[in-house]
Amino acid sequence: YLAPEILHLDTPYGKECDIWSIGVITFMLLSGCPPFYDENVGQLYSKIKCGQYAFEPAYYWSHVSHDAKHLISCMLQVHPSDRYYDMCS
C-alpha cells in the first residue's frame, strides 16, 4: 500500500498517501488481486513509482462499474497533487 512518494525518502507522509492506500485497498476488494505485484521488490517499487497497473484480467472487472474504476484511477495517481483528496474532488 506504499505510495510512490514514500519511496523517495525526502518526501513527507501526508493524507495523499492515505488516499493512495485506499485506492490499493479498493482495487483489491473489487478484484481480489493487488494492483501492483512482482516477486522482485525492486521491480515492484518500479511499478509503483510509474503507476503501472491495469484492470486485468478483464473477467475480474466485468462486474465493476466504470465509476468505481474511475475512482480507483483517481486515487492511484503517481503525483500526489493529481489524486483525489476529499469527497468534493
Secondary structure, 3 states (H helix, E strand, C coil): CCCHHHHCCCCCCCHHHHHHHHHHHHHHHHHCCCCCCCCCHHHHHHHHHHCCCCCCCHHHHCCCCHHHHHHHHHHCCCCHHHCCCCCCC
